[in-house]
Amino acid sequence: MKIGEYLIQKGQIKREDMEKALEKQKEDPNHLLGEILVSMGAIDTHDLFSHILSFVKSEGTIPDRIRVWISQDEIDRLIQEYEKSN
């Protein structure tokens, strides 16, 4: 499952917001999907991180495409949180 689909299924973002964020990212690939969704007001930073962490725990691995969602600092924090829980 993709992170975006997970967030939609969990009711954290709307499909329309995900589609808008993907379009915005196509226009400017330097922006992360998570940043775009936060700037749109679709989700707050804390909820985004916490649900991505839940996604990683449910999948049992950190997906390669995580880099389009959150910064390297956030990935490092995610890895620390994930390792603490296992």
Phi, psi and omega in degrees: 000146178273154181300317180301316178297321178300313181296323177293313180298326180279359179075019182275331176221159176268149179304320181299320178294321178297317180296318178297318180296320178296321178296316179297323180291327176298321179291324181219086184297350179284346179268137179280146180303319179299316178299317181297312180298322178294315181295332177282347183082015182285334181199152176265164186302315182299312180296320179301309182298314183296323179283329174294320176299316177298320178299312181300317179297319181290327180276337180077013180199159176264117184291149179302323184285005179300333183294343176273354182257312187224162182288167179297322177300318179291325176297315179300317177296319178299316179299316179299313180297318180296315181294326178296326185276351181251000000 
